Amino acid sequence: MRYSENIAESAKALRAALPLMSRQRAALHPVSYAVWYEHVVSMNAALSRELLALTEDGRCLDEAQTWSLYQRHIAELDEDRAVHLSREVGQALGGVSECTDQASHQIHHYARALAHWQRALAQAGPGQHTQVLAAAVQGTQDMQAAVSSLQARLELTRQEVARLRQEVQRVRNEALLDPLTGLGNKRAFEKALAGCLRSPDAGTPVAPCLVLGDIDNFHQLRQSLDEHQLADVVHQVAKVVRSVAQSHHVAVRLEEHAFALLMPGAGLHEAHLLAEQWRHGAGQVGLDAAHRVSLSVGVTQLGRDEPAQRFLLRAHEALLASRAEGRNRVTVLPSDERFAA
């Protein structure tokens, strides 16, 4: 179990963490709290060292730094974490097996006792029945106590298995996240793309659509902004795509300045409108007038029986066309001219 503090200790940690969190530039959300919680309870030395270095001289953590700390020091799914989870699952299942063995032993013991009491009652002389019945009552009470104990252990094991299931799901989900933006990463994109390729709507007007967006002139931005300012720009562009995407869309960060949005079951017209909203929103991002951001966008739709490579290539060609025509624009390349936006 990652956290072993009791209620009083965790409440004390909460009181210590909240003032520290409130002085940061990052929002007050579970990721931020996890970072500061592990720091104030002194359970994560590597995280604390980096956190103190980032906040020395009165500096504040921003959103990107907070996510980066969380991803690398708390949520990272490395080999050791995977082995640890496997071991915990094995221990929980071992507890179930042990409870089953004990229950089987108790049942056999009680069955033998019942047979013994039955014979004793049949052979009991005058006045001996009371003693046999008393022994049977005591044996039954012992059995009830044993069953109650086993039920309690099984309930604890059930709770532990449920916790582990949630932990595994959390780690799986976080392994699909980009630490800077909170969008999906390449792995999440590949997983979503595989689902889109199986869509029965491929080659129809409502086939899955792919929108690729690339921050224009990123090299120049890198030269004129420091690392934290550049990360903030990327994070703001990600916030825009998250704000225009619907719940069933999959928004990801593919590379440092490249994003993608997969839209299952959407028409090209809808994808085009969303791409324009994203481009317009990204145009509002920037530290000042001299560092305004623009976005080149390419849009396409999945054709019938189309392989992933061709689908991705056409979206990339649409993106390149937007760049070639002056950047800060949306280009749509349909798989079938009948479904053109």
N, C-alpha and C positions, 0 to 999 in steps of 0.2 A: 504494500500500500504506500502511495507516494507521500501522503500526509498523515502523520500520527498524532497531531495535536488534539487535545480534548476541546470541549466547547469553551471552557474558560480561557485556555491558551489561544485558541483561534480568535476569540473575541478581543483579546489583548492585542493580537497581531493586526486585527482589523483596525483597531483604534490607532495603532502605530502607522499602518500603511496609508490610510485615507489622507492624512495631512500631506504626506509625501507625494501621493498621486495628484492631489489637487493643485500642486505647484508646477506640474508638468504641462507641456503643450499637447500631449496625447489625451484623447478622450478617456473618460472614466468608464471602462468596459471590462469584461472578464479577463481579457488578455493582459491589460494593464495591471489589473489587480493581482493576477497570478505572478507577474514579474516582481511586484513590490512585496507581495506576501512572502515569497520564497527568500527575498532579501532580508526582511525584518525578522524572520524566524531563524536566520543564519543556517539554512539548509542547503544552499547552493552557492558554494564558495566562488566558482568560476563566474557565475552570473553576477554576484556581488562585486567582484573585482572590476568587471567591465562596466557595470552600472555606476560605480563610484567614479571611475575614470571619465565616463561620459557626462557626469553631473558635477564634476569639480569646478571650482571658481564660479559657482552659481548658475551653471548652464542647466538647461531643462531638456528632458527627453521629448522628442517629437514622435509622431505616430509611426514613422518608418523605423526609428531606432527601437521603439517598444516592440514592434512586431519581430524585428530581427533578433532581439534578445530572447523573446519567447520561443521563436522557432529553433534557435541554436542551443538554448540552454534548458528548455522545458519540454517542447513538443517534438523534438527531433527524433525520428524513428531510425535509430541506428541498430547495429547488430546486437549490442548489449541490451537495448530496450526490448527488442524482439525476443531475445533469449529469456529475459526477466519475465515478460508476459507469459511466455510458454511455460515457464517454471511455475508461475502462480496458477495458471489453468490446470497444470498437472497436479499441483497440490490440492486444489479444490476438488478435482475429480477423484484423487486418492482418498479424500475425506468422505466422499459419497460411497466409494467402494468399501471403506472401513466401516461406515455406518451400516451398509448392507450386510456385511459379514457379521457384525455384532447382532443385528436384528435376526439373522438366520440362526445364530447360536442361541439367542434367547428363546426363539420359537421352539427349537429342538429341546432345549432344557425344560421349557414349560410343558411341552407335550409329554416328555418322560415323567415329569412330576404329576401330571394329570393321570397318567396310566398307573403310577404308583399309588396315588390317592384312591383311585377306583378300586384297585386290589385291596388296599387297606380297609376301605369301607366294607367290602364284601367279606373280609375276614375278621372284622372288628367284633370283639366281644361286647357284652353289656357294659355301658359306660365309656367305651373307647371311641365312639363315633364323634363325640365333641372334640377330642384331641385331633382326630383326622381332619375334621372340618376346619378347626382353627389353623392347622398347618396349610390347608388348601386356601383359606382366606389370606393368610400371610403371603403365600406364594403368588396369589393373584395380585395382591398389592405391590409386591416386588416387581412383578411383570409390568404392571401399569406404570410404575416409576421408571423402569428401564425404557419402556416405549416412549414416555414423555421426554426422557433425556435424549433419546435418539431423534425424536421429532424436533426438539430444540436445536440439536446439532445439524440436522438436515436443513432447517430453516436458515441457520447461519450460513451454511454452505450455499443454499439457494441465493441468499443475498450477495454472497461473495462472487458467485458465478455471474449474477446480474451486473454487479459492479465491474467485473472484468470484461463482460460483453460491452458495456458502455465505454470502458477504457480502450478496448481494441477498436471500437468504432470511431472514437475520438481521434486516436492515433492515425487510423486509416484516412479519416477526413483531412487531418492536418498535413498528412503526407501529400495531399493533393492541392495544398495551398501555396501560393507565392508569399513569402514572408514579408515582403515590403508592402504589397498592396492589399493582401487578403483575397485577391482574385484566385481563380484556379491557376495551376502551373501547367507545364507541358504534359505531365502525366495525366492530369485531369482532362486536358484537351484531347489527348489520344483516346482516353476512355469514352468521352462524350462522342468523339468522331466515329468510333467503332459502332456506337449505338445508332448514330445517324445513317451510317452506311447500310444498316439493316432495315431502314424505314420502308414500309410498304408504299409510302407516298412518293418515293424517288421517281423522277421523271414526270410528275404531275404538277399542277399549278401550286400545290401546297407542299412541295418537297422541302426538305431542310435547306436552310440558307446559311452561308458563311460570310461573315463580315470581318475583314482584316483592316486594322488601323495602325498607322505608323506615325510617330511624332516627327514632324518635319524638322530638318536642320538640327538634329540632335547633337551632332558633333560640335557645332558652334555653341549650343547651349552648354555642353560639357566644358568648353573652354572658358566660358564667361561666368559660370556658376560654380560654387563650391559643392562638395559632395552632398551635404545635407539639403542645400537648395535644390539640387538636381533631383534628389530622391523625393522631395516635396512636390516637384512638378509632376513626376511620374505618378505619385500617389494621387494627386488631384485629377489627372487624366483618368486614372482607374476609377475614381469616385464618380466621374461623369458617366462612364460606360455602365457602372453599377446602377446609377440612377435611371438610365433609360431602358435598361434590360428588364424583361419580365421574369417572373419567378421560375419559369421553365426554360429560360435561356441559360447558356453556359458561357460566362465571361472569363477569359483567361489572359494572363500575361505570358507571351511566348518567349520574348527576349527582352533586353533592357528597355527598349523603346517601342516594342512591337506587341500588339494586342490582337485578340481574336474574340469573336462572338458567334457562337453556334446557336441557330434558331430552329429547333425542330418544328416541322409543320407550319411554315410561314410562306407567304407569297413574296415574290420579288419586290412588289410595291411596298409591302410592309417593311421588308428589310431595308429598302432604299430610304424610306422615311426615318427609320430608326438610325441608320447610318448618318443621315443629315443632322439629326438631333445630337448625335454624339460629336460630330465634327463641329457643330455650332457651339456646343457646351465646352469642348476642349479649347475653342478660341477665346473663351473667357478666362482661361487659366494663365497665370503668369505672375511673377513677383512684381513687375512694374511694366510700363509701356514698352520699355526696351527689350523685355524678355517675354513677350506674348507668345503663346504656343499655337501652332496650327497642326492639323491632322490630315494626312492623306489616307483615303479609305477605298478599299476595293470590295465589291459585293458580287456574289454568284450564288447559284442554286444547284443542288445535286441532280444530276441526270440519271436516267434509268440504267441500272447495272453499271454505274460508273465507279471505277476504282478510286481509292483515296488520293492517289498521286495526281490523277487528272483533275479531281475536284479542287485540291489545294493549289495546283498549278494555275488553274483558271482564276482563282481568287487572287493569287499573287500577281498574275498578269493585269488584273483590274487595278490592283494597288500601284503597280509600276506605271500604268497609264495615267493615273491621277498625279503621280510625281512628274511624269513627262509633260503633262499639260499645265504645269505651273504650281503643283502642290495645293494643299488646302481645298480639296474637292473630293467628290465621291464619283467613282466610276462603277457602272454595273455591267457585267458580262454574263448574259443568261446561257444556260446549257441548251436551251431550246428557244428560238426567237418567238415562238408562239406565246411564251410566258414572260416576255420582256416587260420590265417595269414601266 
